[in-house]
């Protein structure tokens, strides 16, 4: 089976090195794979989607941006099995990621090869601040992935890469303004100069949101520099960072500072052996000033890893990895009734291996095993097996897999705080999950995918209220289940001038009262070469966050663009077209009346892009 190169925007140097090693097996497979998008996240190597044994959605950041889906909160809903929203407010608030009925605490995010967050430091700030304009590759890998990624990968893994510069040096800038005092501007420059490639971007945005006391502003930057130093070695570095301010209603003023830097080296030692080394440093600082006190936390993470990829023969590929990760978590809470400080750190290290076997052209089977040790409570062993079979005559791909993962207790779970009693007896949650699906090509330009899934979580960690009104985390007895069905439909008509896509998630059981049905859909038309106009919708059925009910709602949008010259493009969009009144969250009334947190009403935005 042939593994072609990744697109230039966001290609992974480590993945490309391996792709160059894998040889074509048949001409028919080569033709088929030219039409199949590449997936990197499943085994951390590039694979044609038809040979991947896990369910993965690859989102094109350029396509998302062209349709006005600029925030991750909006973009991730384009994937079946995923609900991305906020229970805290509009633009700038924490983003929650629900994959296959789990919550954010059960999902992992990998950025430029480094894992972000763990059970103690979750993803909400990073997701809430992320935009698509400085992203090269974005994938959502679903189902338990502990054998490849370790803990907190019960629901799945979000894979993201900073773009790799390509072509003659060139740049572009986009500015947009609109409703609620909103304004944003971002620019990038990228290119190749001899053996060196680079990508650099920066941006700023601000909005008052469609609510009192929800002002938000943010600045961000991203960088990748990569060099081919000789015939064997490629060296590179990446950086991503942002600073933002969010007025969290009348409750608090929140500030986040985030920085992530990585360095990596990839060596093509022979036509069968590729080696890579990776090191990363992440730091996140969160500060919240509220009317009765202050709260803040700081997270620092350092990681080093190595991966070895060995092509045993045309049917067998062996992958090996070893890693070390250090995490430090500090928090401070100061008020009239508390003066609490937490300072904890943890180390984990381990190793893993995966084997991909292609006994015949259209059948791929993979197996993976991973061991890791946490100094806070011990070791974990995870595994996964799966297969994908392609019926080329009918355009059908069948895939299925079963695997395990786990979720560790947080530092606050184990050691307590002013408001929470410690519970050092907690054990990690253990998850077993399976899925079975089919991808069917419908003619030349249409595709339907349908997958059933089930996760069983043992020893789920839950917070309860003690008679002293303190909180404490406990392990629930028995097994907690999430299950459902996810579907996607996409295609094009009339020489790809009319394009559509639909994503549907149907949940029977979930961890947090999630909607039984979540749907996103859009269709866009290019009546002329320079113009495009489209409509989209999103729907969430009745659900509840934190046991507080929320009525179903449907939002509609329209968007369009016009290429004025070869350098200038105009664009516009209308969000919440019919001014739907809906709630993001209904607070508990236990401590007195509290109004719901509303979503934004109708908003009109327009701007232009300039290239040079």
N, C-alpha and C positions, 0 to 999 in steps of 0.2 A: 504494500500500500504506500502511496506517495504522500509525503507531508510537505506541501508547498509552503512558500514563505508567507509570513504575516504581512498585512498591509503596513505601509510605512508609518502611519500615525499610530503610535503606541506599541510598536513591535518590541518584543523582548529579545535582548541580545542573547541571553542564555538559551532561549527557545530557538532562536534562529540558528545558533550553532548546531544544535541537535538536528534541526530540520534539514540542514545541509548534509547530514550523515545518512539520513534514511532514504533508501533507494526505491525507485518505482518497481512495483511488482507486475502490474499489468496495465496495458493501455486503457482498458475500460475503466479501471479504478481511477486513473489519472483524469480522464474526462469528467467523471462523476465528481471528483473532489474539487475540480475547478469551480463547480457550482455550489460547493458546500462551504459554509463559513468555518474558520478555524477556531478551536477552543484551546485555551491555555490552562485554565484553572483546574481541570479535572485531575491531571497528573503533573501539573506545572511544566508541561511541554506542549508544543503545538500539535494538535490532532484535528483531522477533519471531523466535523460534527457527527457524521454518520458512524464513526468508529468509537465515539465516546460512550462509556457505559453508565454515566450519570446524566441526570437532567440538568442542562445548562442553557441559559439564555445569553446571547452575545448582543449587547446594545451598541449601536454606532453613535458615538458622541456627536459627530458632525450632523447626522440625521436628526438627532434629538434637538440640537441647537437650531437647525433649520426650521423645525416645527415649534420653536418657542418654549421647549421644555428645558429650562436652564438649571433648575434646582434638582438635586438628587431626589428630593421628596416627590417630585413629579415624575422624574425619569424612571425610577425603579418600579413604578406601578405598570410600566410597559411589559413587565415579565409576568408570565403565569406563576401562581404560587406565592406571589409577593404582595404585601400591603405596606406601603410606606406613607406615614402621615405624621401629624404632631398632635399630641394631647395637651400641649402647653401654650399654643398660640400660633400666630401667622408667621410670615417670613422672619427668620432669625431664631425661632424657638427650637428646642430640642426636637430632633426627628426620631421617630420610633420605626423600627424595621421588624415586620412580622413575616417570617418565611415559614410556609406550611404549618400555620397554626401555632407556632412558637412565638416568643417575644424577642426583643433586642438582646437580652441577656443570653440567648441561645444561638446567636449568630456571630460569625467572625468576619473581620475585614482585613484583607491583605493589600497593602499599598506599596508598590515598587518592591515587592518581594518581602516586605516586613509585616509581620502581624501587628495590628493595632488593637490595643485593649485586651482585657481579660475579664473575669467575673467581677473584679473590683473597679475597673475603669472601663466603662462601656462606650458605645459608639455614638451616642446621641449628639454630642457637640460637633464631632467631625462630620457626621452625616448632614446635620443642619446647616453647616457652613459650606459644604462642597457644591461646586458648580461644574457643568460639563465642558466649559470652554477650554479648560487646561487638562483634560483627560484624554488619553490616547486609546485606552482599552478598558472596557467595562463589562464584566461578566457576573452573572448570578448563578452560582453552583448550588443546587438544592439537594437536601437529604443529608443524613449524618455523614460527616467527612473526617472523623477523628483519625482514620488511618493515614491521611495525608496532612491534615492541619492541626490535629490535637484537640484540646478542650474548647468548649463554647462553640462548637461547629455542629450542633444538633440539628438546627433548622437548615443551615447551609453556610456558604461563604460568599462574601462580596469581594471580587477581585478587581483591582484598579491599578492602572499604570500611567505614569507621566509620559507624554509623547516623546518619541525619538525624532530628532530633527532630520529632515530629508530635503533633497533637491538643492537648487541654487538658493543662496540666502534670500529670504523674503519675509515680509511681515504683514500683519493685518490688525485692524482695530475695530471695535464695535462699541457704539454708544446707544443707550436707550433711556427714554423717560416716559413717565405716565402717571397714572392715578396714585393717590395717597402719598404724594410727594416723592415718588420713586424715581431714582436715577441710578444708572450703572454705566461703567466704562471699563473695558478690558482690552489689552493689546498683547500681541505675541510676535516673536521673531524666531525664525528657525532656519536651518540649512546645513549643508555639508561643505567643509573646506578641507580638501585632501582626505586624510584618514580620520578627521575629526568631524563629529556631528554635534549639533546643539539645539536645544529648545529652551526658550525663555518666555515667560508670560507674567503679567501682573494685572490686577483689577481692583476696582473700588465700587461699592454700591451703598445706597442708603434708601430708606423708606420709613414713613410714619405708620405704615399698615392701616388697615381699615378698622381701627379701634383706638381708643384713647390709651395712652401709656404703653404703646408697643413700638416705640422708635427703635430703629436698627441701623447700624452702619458697620461696614467690614472692608478691610483691605487684605489682599492675598497675593501670593507669588508662587511660581513653580519653575523648576529648572531641571534639565537633564543635559549632561555633557558626556560624550562617549568617544573613545578613540581606539582604532585598530592599531596596536603598537607593533605587531609583527604578524607573521603567518599563523601563529598559534594563539596569541593572547589579545583579548579585548578588555579594556578597562573603562569603567564608567562611574558616575556619581549622580545622585538626584537630590533635590530639595523641594519640600513643599511647606508652606507656612501661611498662617492667617492670624489676624487680630480682629476681634469684633466686640461690639457693645449691643446689648439687647435690654430694653426696658420691659421687664416681665410684669406687665400690668401695674397695679398699685403695690404689688408685693415686694419687688426687688429690682435693683439694677445689676445686670449680670455682664461680666467680661470674661472672654476666653482668649488665651494666647496658645497657639499650637505651632509646633515645628517638628518636621521629620526629615532626617538626612540619611542617605544610604551611600555606600560604596560597594562596588562589585568587580569581580574579575572572572572572565570566562576563557577557558583554554580548550582548544580542539587538539587534544594530544595525538589522536590518530583518527583514522576513518571510522573507528568503532567506539572511541572513548572521548567523552566530553566531561570536563570538570569545571565546577564553578564555586566561587567563594563569595560570601555576602556578609556585610556588617551594617547595622542600622542603629540609629539613636532617635528616640521620640520623646518629646516633652509636651505636656499639656498642663496649663494653669487655668483654673476656673475660680473666679471670685464673685461673690454675690453679697451685695449690701442691701439689707432690708430695714424696715423702720424700727425694729427692736434689736438689731445686732448685725453680725457679719458671719458669713460662712465661706470657706474656700477649700479647694483641694488641688494638689499637685501630683502629677504622675510622671515618672521618668522610666523609660524602658530602654534597655540595651540588648541587642541580639547579635549573635554571630552564627553562621551556618555554612555548611558545604553540601553540595549535591554532586553525585556521580551518576553518569548515564552511560550505559554500556550496551551496544548493539551486539547481542550474542550471535544472532544470525537473522535471516530475513523474517523469521517468525517470532523471535523473542527479543524483548527489550527489557533490561534490568535497570531500575532506578534505586539509588541509595542516598540517604541523607543523615546528617548528624547535626545537632544544634545545641546552643546554650542561650538562655534568656534570663535576664535579671530585671525585676520590676520593683520599683519603690513607690509607695503610696503614702501621701501625707494629707491630713485634713485638719482644719481648725474651725471651731464653732464658738463664737463669743456673743453672749447676750446677757440679759439681766438674770436669767436662771440657769445659764450653762457657761462653762469655760472648758471646752473639751478639745483635746489634741490627740490625733492618731498619727503614728509614724511606724509603718510596717514595710518590710521588704520580703521578697521571695525569689528563689532561684528555681529554674527547672531546666532539665537537660534530657536528651534522649537521642534515639536513632530510629530510623524506619527504612523499609524497603518495599518496592512495588515491582510487579512483573506483569508485562503486557504480552499476551500471546495471540498471534494471528495464525491459527492452524490452516485456514483457507482464506481466500481473498476477502470474502464478505462477512467473516465472523471474527470478532475481537473479544477476547476475554481478559480481564484484569483482576489481580488480587493484590492487596496491600496490607502491611502489618506495621504497627508503630508502638514503641515503648517509650514512656517518658516518666521522669521522677520529679516530684514536687517536694521541696524540703519542708513544706508546711504540713503535709499529711501522708505522703507516700507516692507510689507509682501507679500508673494506669497503662493497660494494654488495649489497643483498639485495632479493628480489622475491617476490611471491606472486600467483597467480591462482586463482580458484575459482568454482564455480557451485552454485546450489541450485534445484531444480525441484520444485514442489509439484503433485501430482495430487489436486486437492480432492475429486473424486468417490470415490476409493479411500482417501483419508486417508494418502497416501504422499508422503514427501519424499525426493528423491534429492539427494545432495550429493557434491562431490569437489573436490579442490584439490591444487596442487603449489606448493612454495615452498622458500626457502633460509634458512639462518641460519649462525651461526658461533660458535665459542668461543675466546676469547683466552687466551694463556698467563698464568699467575699471576705475581705479582712474584717469588715464590720459584722458580718455573720459570726465569725469566729471569735473576735475580740471585743465586740460591743462598742457602745458609744453612750453619750448622755441619755439618749432616748431608747437605747436598745441594750438588753442584757446579752452578754457573750454566751456562745454555745460551742465550746471547743470539741464537743463530741460529734459535730456534723461530719457527714461523709459526702463525697461527691455524688451528684446525680449521674446515673448511667442510662444511656439511651440505646435502643435497638430500633432501627428503621429499615423499611424496604420500599421500593417503588417498582412499578411495572408500567411501561408506556409504549406508544407507537407514534411514529412520525410518518405521515403519508403525503407524498407529493401528489397534487391534483393538477394534472396537466403540466405545462412547462414552467409556469410562473406562480403557482399557488401551493400552499403547504398547510397541513393540519397536524397539530400535535395534541395528544391526549395521554395523561399520566395519572394513575391512581397511586396514593401513598399512605403510609401509616407509620407513626413514631410511637414507641412505648418508652416512657421515662420512669425509671425506678428511683425511689428515694428523693422525689422532688422536694426542693427547699422552699418553704413557705414561711412568711412572717405572720405571727399571731400576736394578739394583745393579751398580756398577762394581767392578773388581778391588780397588780401594782400600777397598771396603765403603761408599763414599759412594753416595748416590742421585743420579741425574740424569734429567731429563725429556727425552724425544726425541719427534720426530714419526715415527709408524709409517708404513711405506710402504703404498701401496694404499688400499683402501676397507674400512671397518668398517661392518657392517650391523646394524640392528635391524628386526625386522618381526614382525607378529602380527595378531591379531584381537581386537576388543573388542566386548562386547555388553552391553546393558542391557534390563531388562524391568521395568515398573512398572504399577500399576493399582489398582483398588478395586472392591469388590462391595458390594451391599446398602446402597445410598445412602451410599457412602463410609464405612461403619462398619468395613469390613475392608479394610486397605490392605497392599500388599506392594511390595517392590522388590528387584531382583537386579542385581548388577554382576559381570561376568566378563571377565578379561583372559587371553588365551592368547598366549604369546610363543614364537616359533620361535627367534629370535636376540635376544640382549641384550648389554649392555656389561659386565655384572658377575655372571654366573651366576645371574640372577634366576629365580624360579619359572616353569615353563612354564605353570602354571595358578594363578590367584588369583581367589577367589570371595568375595563378601560377599552376604548375603541377610537379609531380615527381613520379618516379617509382624506386624501389630498389629490388635487388635480393640477396638472401643468397644461393650461390651455395654449400657451405659447412657450417657446424656449426660455425666455427670460422670466416668466411669471409662474407663481404657484399660489394656490389657495386651498385651505383645508378646514375641516371641522373635526372636533373631538368631543368625547364625553367620558365621564367616570362615574361609577355608581357604587355605593356601599349600602347594603341592606341594614336593617335594624341590628344594633350591636351595643356593647357596653365596654367602657374603659373603667377599671377599678370598681366594677360592680355598679356603675352609674349608667343608666340606659341612655342611648342616643338614637334618635329617629333616623330612619333611612333617608338618604338624599342622593340626588343626581346633579352633576355639574356639567355644563356645556361650554365649549370654547370655539372660537374661530381664529384662524391665523393665515398669514399670507406674506409673500415677498415678491420683489421685482428687481431684476438685475438691470440697473439703470445704465451702467457702462461696464466695461470689462474690469473696472476697479471699484465701482460703487454699487452696493445693493441696499435697497430699502426693505424694511420689514415692519409688520404691525400684528397685533393680536388683541383679542378681547377675552378675558377670563371671566368665568361665572356669568355667561352671556345673559341668562334670564334672572339674574340677581336672586338666586336661591338663598333663602335664610336657613342656615344650618349650624350645628354645634360641632366643634372639635372635641369638646370635653364638657361634661356636667359635673361640677365639683360636688362632693358630699356636703350635705346640709347639717352634719352632726354637730359642728361647732358654730352654727348660725347660718343665716342666709348668705348665699354666695352665688353670683350670676354665672351662667354658662360662658365658656370661652368660645366665641363665635369665629367662623371662617370669614374670609373677605367677601365683600359683595362684588358687583360688576366692576371690572378694572380694564382700562384701555391703555395700551402701551405701544410705542412706535420708536423706531430708531433706524440707524444705518450702519453699514459695515464698509470699511475702506481698506483695500489691499495695495501693497506696493512691492 
